[in-house]
Amino acid sequence: MTGRLLQAVERRTDELVDLTAELIRFPTVNPPGEAYGPCAEYLAQRLRKSGFETEFIRGVGTPGDTDRYPRINMVARFDGRVPGPTVHFNSHIDVVEAGDGWTVDPFAGIVKDGRVYGRGACDMKGGLAASIVAAEAFMETYPNFPGAIEISGTVDEESGGFGGVAYLAAKGYFSRPKVDHVIIPEPLNKDRICLGHRGVWWAEIETRGEIAHGSMPFLGDCAVRHMGAVLEAFENELFPALDRKRTKMPVVPEGARRSTMNINSIHGGQTEDFRPGLPSPNVPDSCRLTIDRRFLLEEKIDEVKGEVVSILDRLKRERNKFDYSIRDIMEVQPTMTGRDAPVVKAVAEGIMAVFDREPDYVISPGTYDQKHVARIGHIYDCIAYGPGILDLAHRPDEWVGIEDMTQSAKVMAIGLNILLRGGAK
């Protein structure tokens, strides 16, 4: 039934490899947001050749947006011959810094041994390229298709997505009736469908003290010692309690099927450059701690916050001079698309056709841009599906397999056929 469509993808394998390598060669490192504009322009030029209409949307006023580092997003659309649903492929173009430990140039787009190497190869420029090839193969095979196809290259996913998908969703780019189905080609393995992610709460806790001379600490009040009491309470009370919580969500890896909290950073007192090479001679009057709390579908956000606040309030009652403040940085609810959703069933059929087996259904331990599609755009028919192995993301010598990309493009093309044409021959 899909033989012509799969052949159309197969013929484009070399093109798929070249496109992935070219995308890697744009060093779209975030922060600060390098090369967003040139990469977006390259994508637009490519898609215009296939008949897409394109536009650029800058995330004006979002974190990091400056004239030097503008948050440039690209959205392309191709309308079919008659009205119908819209399928949107969304990929982020930003990548994390290369870091050390590479044996190849991280931004050269090296092709060898059946792989494409480079920062962003797997996360997620290979997925972006696969979605483009899938769409173009489908359009060639079924030129009279109904509905519309959209492809976006968005920014800042690695730093929360606020200048990218969140901004676009607030502007109506991820809302009905404009969009019906969303596929995000994140690297979660070619035979798995990611239905959503755990929730996240980022917050900053500050303990306060009183400055005094470091030789006479009894005249002041050490904010760092107060924070030490917070950490001790977390270790003895909160972390064991979180470890006992389990979810029915199919989160991978197995260790993420419980509640977790990471201590992201801690800063207390005056910085070490108070006098170069020497510490400050003062009692610290402030200490700040950033927490990254990941929670489950079975938990309520008020309860998640309450577990932390109750410990802080108890310390305020029991510990002399203890005082604190807490500031929310970000909160995102857990999300899980149902297995009976149209986009899930369509991609599942593609996986069965290409791999001759049922897909695995998983939940991501961390969030990605589905959070904004759901909470701002109110589009719940959304999944992550794409080539690449998640464990390779953000690591030295990151790569994506050529066969994996081709097979994933075939799955996406079949999904398009089902969502737009009902799987007709």
Secondary structure as the mmCIF struct_conf table of DSSP 4:
data_model
#
loop_
_struct_conf.conf_type_id
_struct_conf.id
_struct_conf.beg_label_comp_id
_struct_conf.beg_label_asym_id
_struct_conf.beg_label_seq_id
_struct_conf.end_label_comp_id
_struct_conf.end_label_asym_id
_struct_conf.end_label_seq_id
HELX_RH_AL_P HELX_RH_AL_P1 GLY A 3 GLU A 10
TURN_TY1_P TURN_TY1_P1 ARG A 11 ARG A 12
HELX_RH_AL_P HELX_RH_AL_P2 THR A 13 ILE A 24
TURN_TY1_P TURN_TY1_P2 ARG A 25 ARG A 25
BEND BEND1 PHE A 26 PHE A 26
STRN STRN1 VAL A 29 VAL A 29
TURN_TY1_P TURN_TY1_P3 ASN A 30 ALA A 35
HELX_RH_AL_P HELX_RH_AL_P3 TYR A 36 LYS A 49
TURN_TY1_P TURN_TY1_P4 SER A 50 GLY A 51
STRN STRN2 GLU A 53 ARG A 58
TURN_TY1_P TURN_TY1_P5 VAL A 60 GLY A 61
BEND BEND2 THR A 62 THR A 62
TURN_TY1_P TURN_TY1_P6 PRO A 63 GLY A 64
BEND BEND3 ASP A 67 TYR A 69
STRN STRN3 ILE A 72 ASP A 79
BEND BEND4 ARG A 81 ARG A 81
STRN STRN4 VAL A 82 HIS A 92
STRN STRN5 VAL A 95 VAL A 95
BEND BEND5 ASP A 100 ASP A 100
BEND BEND6 THR A 103 VAL A 104
TURN_TY1_P TURN_TY1_P7 PRO A 106 PHE A 107
BEND BEND7 ALA A 108 ALA A 108
STRN STRN6 ILE A 110 LYS A 112
TURN_TY1_P TURN_TY1_P8 ASP A 113 GLY A 114
STRN STRN7 ARG A 115 TYR A 117
BEND BEND8 GLY A 118 GLY A 118
TURN_TY1_P TURN_TY1_P9 ARG A 119 GLY A 120
HELX_RH_PI_P HELX_RH_PI_P1 ALA A 121 LYS A 125
HELX_RH_AL_P HELX_RH_AL_P4 GLY A 126 THR A 141
TURN_TY1_P TURN_TY1_P10 PRO A 143 ASN A 144
STRN STRN8 PRO A 146 THR A 154
HELX_RH_3T_P HELX_RH_3T_P1 GLU A 157 SER A 159
TURN_TY1_P TURN_TY1_P11 GLY A 160 GLY A 160
BEND BEND9 GLY A 161 GLY A 161
TURN_TY1_P TURN_TY1_P12 PHE A 162 GLY A 164
HELX_RH_AL_P HELX_RH_AL_P5 VAL A 165 ALA A 170
TURN_TY1_P TURN_TY1_P13 LYS A 171 PHE A 174
BEND BEND10 SER A 175 SER A 175
TURN_TY1_P TURN_TY1_P14 ARG A 176 LYS A 178
BEND BEND11 ASP A 180 ASP A 180
STRN STRN9 HIS A 181 ILE A 184
BEND BEND12 PRO A 187 LEU A 188
TURN_TY1_P TURN_TY1_P15 LYS A 190 ASP A 191
STRN STRN10 ARG A 192 HIS A 197
STRN STRN11 GLY A 199 ARG A 208
STRN STRN12 GLU A 210 GLU A 210
STRN STRN13 HIS A 213 HIS A 213
TURN_TY1_P TURN_TY1_P16 GLY A 214 SER A 215
HELX_RH_3T_P HELX_RH_3T_P2 PRO A 217 LEU A 219
BEND BEND13 GLY A 220 GLY A 220
STRN STRN14 ASP A 221 ASP A 221
HELX_RH_AL_P HELX_RH_AL_P6 ALA A 223 ALA A 233
HELX_RH_PI_P HELX_RH_PI_P2 PHE A 234 LEU A 238
HELX_RH_AL_P HELX_RH_AL_P7 PHE A 239 ASP A 243
TURN_TY1_P TURN_TY1_P17 ARG A 244 ARG A 244
STRN STRN15 ARG A 246 ARG A 246
BEND BEND14 LYS A 248 MET A 249
STRN STRN16 VAL A 251 VAL A 251
BEND BEND15 VAL A 252 PRO A 253
HELX_RH_3T_P HELX_RH_3T_P3 GLU A 254 ARG A 257
STRN STRN17 ARG A 258 ARG A 258
STRN STRN18 THR A 260 GLY A 268
BEND BEND16 GLY A 269 GLN A 270
HELX_RH_3T_P HELX_RH_3T_P4 GLU A 272 PHE A 274
STRN STRN19 ARG A 275 ARG A 275
TURN_TY1_P TURN_TY1_P18 PRO A 276 GLY A 277
STRN STRN20 LEU A 278 LEU A 278
BEND BEND17 PRO A 281 PRO A 281
STRN STRN21 ASN A 282 ASN A 282
BEND BEND18 ASP A 285 ASP A 285
STRN STRN22 SER A 286 PHE A 295
TURN_TY1_P TURN_TY1_P19 LEU A 297 GLU A 298
BEND BEND19 GLU A 299 GLU A 299
HELX_RH_AL_P HELX_RH_AL_P8 ILE A 301 GLU A 318
BEND BEND20 ARG A 319 ARG A 319
TURN_TY1_P TURN_TY1_P20 ASN A 320 LYS A 321
STRN STRN23 TYR A 324 VAL A 332
STRN STRN24 THR A 335 MET A 336
TURN_TY1_P TURN_TY1_P21 ARG A 339 ASP A 340
BEND BEND21 ALA A 341 ALA A 341
HELX_RH_AL_P HELX_RH_AL_P9 PRO A 342 PHE A 355
BEND BEND22 ASP A 356 ARG A 357
HELX_LH_PP_P HELX_LH_PP_P1 GLU A 358 PRO A 359
STRN STRN25 ASP A 360 SER A 364
BEND BEND23 PRO A 365 GLY A 366
TURN_TY1_P TURN_TY1_P22 ASP A 369 ASP A 369
HELX_RH_AL_P HELX_RH_AL_P10 GLN A 370 ARG A 375
TURN_TY1_P TURN_TY1_P23 ILE A 376 GLY A 377
BEND BEND24 ASP A 381 ASP A 381
STRN STRN26 CYS A 382 ALA A 384
BEND BEND25 PRO A 387 GLY A 388
HELX_RH_3T_P HELX_RH_3T_P5 LEU A 390 LEU A 392
TURN_TY1_P TURN_TY1_P24 ALA A 393 HIS A 394
BEND BEND26 ARG A 395 ARG A 395
TURN_TY1_P TURN_TY1_P25 PRO A 396 ASP A 397
STRN STRN27 TRP A 399 GLY A 401
HELX_RH_AL_P HELX_RH_AL_P11 ILE A 402 ARG A 421
TURN_TY1_P TURN_TY1_P26 GLY A 422 GLY A 423
#
